[in-house]
Amino acid sequence: MLRLYDTRRRAVFPFRPRSSPITLYVCGVTPYDTTHLGHARTFLTFDVLVRHLEAGGRPVRYAQNVTDIDESILQRAARDGVSWRDLGQREEREFLADMRRLGWRPPDVMPHATREIPSMRAMIDALVAKGGAYDIKGGVYFDTSRAGHYGELSRFSAARMLRILAAQDDAALDDPERRDPVDFALWRRVPSGPRWPSRHGRGRPGWHIECSAMALRYLGPRIDIHGGGSDLIYPHHENEIAQSECATGQRPFVGWWMHAGPVRLAGEKMSKSLGNMVFVRTALETTTPQALRLYLLDSHYRRPFDHDEAKLVGAEERASALAETLGRGAIGPLGRDAATREVLAALDDDLDTRTAIRALERGARRAAAGSRPSLRHLARRVLGIL
Ligand SMILES: [Zn+2]
């Protein structure tokens, strides 16, 4: 029985999905820069989750968005003197190529923000009609006082929320018309740049409404698993819950919130804004995709991951040793042998890939010839490290 940690309830629960196929939404990239190890670790976590569910005969419908319009894309395009559409398309192609090399099980749908404006406008109209949003000079804002459970995901105090918002460039916290500084933009009226028409004037959608609208359109009003990096808990996912539940009247919007911990370099989170990134592409110049997967999956997904070149070299040796013992021969169905059961039990325990990989390595060293086809199945099709 698969058990997964739910960030909202702060505990591990047996995973009982509402739907078949199981619905999974993962927040995707804003394509303006190269894929780094932090992205790869988050997306590989959900890759292994989907592979594990599918190997157990449970189909998954997986949606992941592309935020192809955003202030960061516009700023980078202006800096580099290129069109924002060309920049976004180029970086998205690069992202997909990097992830393909890592053996990523791609999403079933990858909606793009610029092509989903009608569903975002419809959700904003529904929120305005229900009194959950208000229109002021700068645009349309969500009224957080109308969300009965606001703050339930992050459990942050109002003061802590404000500190986080103040560190973001576009928060406009001093706008006197806002009813509460934690209220957030659903639609921004802008005087120039890419804009779309709406009954609230020409403008651009807020980032949070994008994911709520796409999740509703492609997966329905209540979804089984919503994932992303832990830095998205507040404000992004908190705001998604507020606006989705207010717009649809259905609760909870998400059964299991799953958040991957950050990848750090010398103690600091690897991020575009800090510029301290190790790119997937660079790592793959000196190591194999299997070794990089083994390296990134060799810690529990909820824990922070500290990048360590020596461990990456060690992962290459471990992947070679696995290839040595399991590499040749057929892939069989999952067996009932002790090693297979140990690996599956680790994955069922809140996706403990670290314990699963170590059990697989031990099993591969000791395995009788009869259990190798099953261990190959786990190594190649579920963990992707062979
Ligand atoms: Zn999102």
Residues whose N, C-alpha, C, O or C-beta is under 5 A from the ligand:
A	BS01	ZN	C27 C211
